[in-house]
Amino acid sequence: MRRDVVIRALKTAVLVGLLLVAINHWDALLAGDVDSLRAAKMLLTVLVPYSVSTYSSVRAIQGGLARAG
């Protein structure tokens, strides 16, 4: 995997993922009510934007290679 794709996906995951975690789990975070199930949900919430960013970057690269080749 290309380093620039991973770095872009990590930046996206941090920015978008933390925003989504804050929106979806703010009440539990404030109450200190974060059990292992909720923590797993938060992790998945961050992994989704990482996966989408990686997938779209790889597809864009593949499309550019196909047009160039």
N, C-alpha and C positions, 0 to 999 in steps of 0.2 A: 504494500500500500504506500502511496506517495505521502511524504511527510507534510506537504502543504494541505493535503486533504484532511489528514488527521488533526492538524493544528486548527484549521478552520472549523472542523466539526466539534472539537473540544471547546473552542470559543463560543460557538453557537449553543452547545449544550449547557455551558455555564450560564450564559446570559438568559436564554429562553427557559432552560430547565429550572433555574432558581426562581425566575419570575413565576413560572407555573406552580412550583412548590409553594411559594408564598401565597399565591391566589387560592390554591386548592387545600392547603394544610395550615393556614395561618392560625386558625382557632386552636388547633392541637398544639402548635408550636408555642403559642402564648400561654396555654394552660399547662405546658410541660407534659402533655399526654401523647408521647411518641413511643409506642411499643414497637416490637420487631416487625409486625405486619405493616404498620404505617411507615416505618423506615424503608421497608422493601418497596412500598408504593412510591415513596419519594424518589428512591433510586431509579425505579422504572420511569418516573416522570422526567428525570434528567436524561435517561438513555434514549427516550423517544426522539428528542430533537437531534441528538448525536447521530442516531441511525438515519433519520431523514436527511440530514445534511450530508452524511457520508454517501448515501445512496444517490442523491441528486448530483453530487460532485462527480462521482464515478461515472454516472450515466452521461453527464455533460462532456467528460473527458473522452469517453468511448464514442460519443457522437462526433466530436471534433476529429478523432482519429479516423473514423469511418469516412468522413467527408474529405479528409486529407489524403486518404489511402486510395 
